[in-house]
């Protein structure tokens, strides 16, 4: 699958706001588009849904940490910026699966018997 782009800009992460979505690009720019988050995620299946209102591009994932069996955080880095997100418990299993596919090992903090 190709990396997620809008126009010719790679997407770093998305923030849904009702029927609109804030798109944060890898170069640090952002824009509000009149497209719901769910529709953008259908168009860009390589993005990782981490919360009801947020999705990240796994290419910018810097770290992940398990807080307890239902909560985790992920950190992304892009354009000289760091951003930490809470992972919703609904999406925790999907996040762990993607991390394991990207070879995050036993030291990723997500292998503590919470499958």
LOVEX-94760 format. One record per residue (C-alpha): residue in three letters; x, y, z. Coordinates in nm, 3 decimals. Each point is the difference from the previous one (the first is absolute). Example, Ala and Ser with C-alpha at 12.3 -4.5 7.8 and 13.67 -1.06 7.14 Angstrom:
residues 2
<r><resn>ALA</resn><x>1.230</x><y>-0.450</y><z>0.780</z></r>
<r><resn>SER</resn><x>0.137</x><y>0.344</y><z>-0.066</z></r>
This chain:
residues 115
<r><resn>UNK</resn><x>0.000</x><y>0.000</y><z>0.000</z></r>
<r><resn>UNK</resn><x>0.119</x><y>0.349</y><z>-0.071</z></r>
<r><resn>UNK</resn><x>0.055</x><y>0.248</y><z>0.282</z></r>
<r><resn>UNK</resn><x>-0.293</x><y>0.232</y><z>0.074</z></r>
<r><resn>UNK</resn><x>0.008</x><y>0.326</y><z>-0.194</z></r>
<r><resn>UNK</resn><x>-0.243</x><y>0.282</y><z>-0.063</z></r>
<r><resn>UNK</resn><x>0.111</x><y>0.177</y><z>-0.315</z></r>
<r><resn>UNK</resn><x>0.376</x><y>-0.048</y><z>0.002</z></r>
<r><resn>UNK</resn><x>0.048</x><y>0.035</y><z>0.377</z></r>
<r><resn>UNK</resn><x>0.048</x><y>-0.303</y><z>0.227</z></r>
<r><resn>UNK</resn><x>-0.243</x><y>-0.007</y><z>0.292</z></r>
<r><resn>UNK</resn><x>0.144</x><y>-0.025</y><z>0.354</z></r>
<r><resn>UNK</resn><x>-0.330</x><y>-0.025</y><z>0.187</z></r>
<r><resn>UNK</resn><x>-0.370</x><y>0.084</y><z>-0.009</z></r>
<r><resn>UNK</resn><x>-0.238</x><y>0.149</y><z>0.256</z></r>
<r><resn>UNK</resn><x>-0.372</x><y>-0.046</y><z>-0.061</z></r>
<r><resn>UNK</resn><x>-0.236</x><y>0.283</y><z>0.090</z></r>
<r><resn>UNK</resn><x>-0.353</x><y>-0.112</y><z>-0.088</z></r>
<r><resn>UNK</resn><x>-0.049</x><y>0.023</y><z>-0.376</z></r>
<r><resn>UNK</resn><x>0.346</x><y>0.157</y><z>-0.048</z></r>
<r><resn>UNK</resn><x>0.354</x><y>-0.117</y><z>0.065</z></r>
<r><resn>UNK</resn><x>0.320</x><y>0.183</y><z>0.081</z></r>
<r><resn>UNK</resn><x>0.280</x><y>-0.139</y><z>-0.216</z></r>
<r><resn>UNK</resn><x>0.353</x><y>0.040</y><z>0.138</z></r>
<r><resn>UNK</resn><x>0.266</x><y>-0.043</y><z>-0.266</z></r>
<r><resn>UNK</resn><x>0.355</x><y>-0.130</y><z>0.040</z></r>
<r><resn>UNK</resn><x>0.139</x><y>0.346</y><z>-0.086</z></r>
<r><resn>UNK</resn><x>-0.181</x><y>0.156</y><z>0.299</z></r>
<r><resn>UNK</resn><x>-0.283</x><y>0.162</y><z>-0.194</z></r>
<r><resn>UNK</resn><x>-0.362</x><y>-0.069</y><z>0.085</z></r>
<r><resn>UNK</resn><x>-0.338</x><y>0.053</y><z>-0.158</z></r>
<r><resn>UNK</resn><x>-0.365</x><y>-0.061</y><z>0.078</z></r>
<r><resn>UNK</resn><x>-0.178</x><y>-0.209</y><z>-0.263</z></r>
<r><resn>UNK</resn><x>-0.376</x><y>-0.056</y><z>-0.030</z></r>
<r><resn>UNK</resn><x>0.034</x><y>-0.377</y><z>0.009</z></r>
<r><resn>UNK</resn><x>-0.080</x><y>-0.214</y><z>0.307</z></r>
<r><resn>UNK</resn><x>0.285</x><y>-0.194</y><z>0.159</z></r>
<r><resn>UNK</resn><x>-0.163</x><y>-0.334</y><z>-0.084</z></r>
<r><resn>UNK</resn><x>-0.009</x><y>0.084</y><z>-0.373</z></r>
<r><resn>UNK</resn><x>0.366</x><y>0.106</y><z>0.001</z></r>
<r><resn>UNK</resn><x>0.096</x><y>-0.321</y><z>0.177</z></r>
<r><resn>UNK</resn><x>-0.179</x><y>-0.201</y><z>-0.267</z></r>
<r><resn>UNK</resn><x>0.201</x><y>0.188</y><z>-0.265</z></r>
<r><resn>UNK</resn><x>0.329</x><y>-0.037</y><z>0.191</z></r>
<r><resn>UNK</resn><x>0.001</x><y>-0.351</y><z>0.151</z></r>
<r><resn>UNK</resn><x>0.366</x><y>0.021</y><z>0.104</z></r>
<r><resn>UNK</resn><x>-0.089</x><y>0.252</y><z>0.271</z></r>
<r><resn>UNK</resn><x>-0.047</x><y>-0.146</y><z>0.346</z></r>
<r><resn>UNK</resn><x>-0.312</x><y>0.089</y><z>0.195</z></r>
<r><resn>UNK</resn><x>0.101</x><y>0.059</y><z>0.360</z></r>
<r><resn>UNK</resn><x>-0.301</x><y>0.181</y><z>0.142</z></r>
<r><resn>UNK</resn><x>-0.356</x><y>0.096</y><z>-0.082</z></r>
<r><resn>UNK</resn><x>0.125</x><y>0.329</y><z>-0.143</z></r>
<r><resn>UNK</resn><x>0.358</x><y>-0.076</y><z>-0.107</z></r>
<r><resn>UNK</resn><x>0.213</x><y>-0.206</y><z>-0.238</z></r>
<r><resn>UNK</resn><x>0.376</x><y>0.002</y><z>-0.055</z></r>
<r><resn>UNK</resn><x>0.239</x><y>-0.092</y><z>-0.276</z></r>
<r><resn>UNK</resn><x>0.208</x><y>-0.290</y><z>0.144</z></r>
<r><resn>UNK</resn><x>0.305</x><y>0.126</y><z>-0.194</z></r>
<r><resn>UNK</resn><x>0.029</x><y>0.283</y><z>0.254</z></r>
<r><resn>UNK</resn><x>-0.044</x><y>-0.221</y><z>0.308</z></r>
<r><resn>UNK</resn><x>0.289</x><y>0.059</y><z>0.242</z></r>
<r><resn>UNK</resn><x>-0.115</x><y>-0.196</y><z>0.306</z></r>
<r><resn>UNK</resn><x>-0.289</x><y>-0.179</y><z>0.164</z></r>
<r><resn>UNK</resn><x>-0.066</x><y>-0.070</y><z>0.366</z></r>
<r><resn>UNK</resn><x>-0.252</x><y>-0.220</y><z>0.178</z></r>
<r><resn>UNK</resn><x>-0.148</x><y>0.174</y><z>0.304</z></r>
<r><resn>UNK</resn><x>-0.226</x><y>-0.284</y><z>0.112</z></r>
<r><resn>UNK</resn><x>-0.200</x><y>-0.277</y><z>-0.166</z></r>
<r><resn>UNK</resn><x>-0.240</x><y>0.251</y><z>-0.158</z></r>
<r><resn>UNK</resn><x>0.214</x><y>0.307</y><z>-0.063</z></r>
<r><resn>UNK</resn><x>0.307</x><y>0.089</y><z>-0.201</z></r>
<r><resn>UNK</resn><x>0.167</x><y>0.304</y><z>-0.150</z></r>
<r><resn>UNK</resn><x>0.182</x><y>0.049</y><z>-0.329</z></r>
<r><resn>UNK</resn><x>0.246</x><y>0.272</y><z>-0.093</z></r>
<r><resn>UNK</resn><x>0.049</x><y>0.123</y><z>-0.355</z></r>
<r><resn>UNK</resn><x>0.275</x><y>0.227</y><z>-0.134</z></r>
<r><resn>UNK</resn><x>-0.030</x><y>0.208</y><z>-0.315</z></r>
<r><resn>UNK</resn><x>0.128</x><y>0.338</y><z>-0.121</z></r>
<r><resn>UNK</resn><x>0.200</x><y>0.054</y><z>0.320</z></r>
<r><resn>UNK</resn><x>-0.313</x><y>-0.053</y><z>0.209</z></r>
<r><resn>UNK</resn><x>-0.095</x><y>-0.269</y><z>0.251</z></r>
<r><resn>UNK</resn><x>-0.360</x><y>-0.087</y><z>0.080</z></r>
<r><resn>UNK</resn><x>-0.124</x><y>-0.253</y><z>0.256</z></r>
<r><resn>UNK</resn><x>-0.340</x><y>-0.165</y><z>-0.036</z></r>
<r><resn>UNK</resn><x>-0.204</x><y>-0.218</y><z>0.230</z></r>
<r><resn>UNK</resn><x>-0.111</x><y>-0.323</y><z>-0.164</z></r>
<r><resn>UNK</resn><x>-0.367</x><y>-0.076</y><z>0.051</z></r>
<r><resn>UNK</resn><x>-0.068</x><y>-0.344</y><z>0.147</z></r>
<r><resn>UNK</resn><x>-0.211</x><y>-0.088</y><z>-0.307</z></r>
<r><resn>UNK</resn><x>0.306</x><y>0.040</y><z>-0.223</z></r>
<r><resn>UNK</resn><x>0.267</x><y>-0.143</y><z>0.231</z></r>
<r><resn>UNK</resn><x>0.000</x><y>-0.347</y><z>-0.160</z></r>
<r><resn>UNK</resn><x>0.032</x><y>0.151</y><z>-0.351</z></r>
<r><resn>UNK</resn><x>0.285</x><y>0.225</y><z>0.112</z></r>
<r><resn>UNK</resn><x>0.185</x><y>-0.293</y><z>0.156</z></r>
<r><resn>UNK</resn><x>-0.043</x><y>-0.205</y><z>-0.318</z></r>
<r><resn>UNK</resn><x>0.143</x><y>0.276</y><z>-0.220</z></r>
<r><resn>UNK</resn><x>0.290</x><y>0.055</y><z>0.238</z></r>
<r><resn>UNK</resn><x>0.088</x><y>-0.366</y><z>-0.009</z></r>
<r><resn>UNK</resn><x>-0.018</x><y>-0.003</y><z>-0.380</z></r>
<r><resn>UNK</resn><x>0.245</x><y>0.292</y><z>-0.002</z></r>
<r><resn>UNK</resn><x>0.238</x><y>-0.207</y><z>0.213</z></r>
<r><resn>UNK</resn><x>-0.041</x><y>0.177</y><z>0.330</z></r>
<r><resn>UNK</resn><x>0.146</x><y>-0.264</y><z>0.229</z></r>
<r><resn>UNK</resn><x>-0.051</x><y>-0.116</y><z>0.355</z></r>
<r><resn>UNK</resn><x>0.136</x><y>0.332</y><z>0.127</z></r>
<r><resn>UNK</resn><x>-0.288</x><y>0.196</y><z>-0.151</z></r>
<r><resn>UNK</resn><x>-0.195</x><y>-0.008</y><z>0.325</z></r>
<r><resn>UNK</resn><x>-0.296</x><y>-0.162</y><z>-0.174</z></r>
<r><resn>UNK</resn><x>0.083</x><y>-0.366</y><z>0.057</z></r>
<r><resn>UNK</resn><x>-0.113</x><y>-0.035</y><z>0.361</z></r>
<r><resn>UNK</resn><x>-0.268</x><y>-0.263</y><z>-0.047</z></r>
<r><resn>UNK</resn><x>-0.274</x><y>0.240</y><z>-0.102</z></r>
<r><resn>UNK</resn><x>-0.102</x><y>-0.174</y><z>-0.320</z></r>
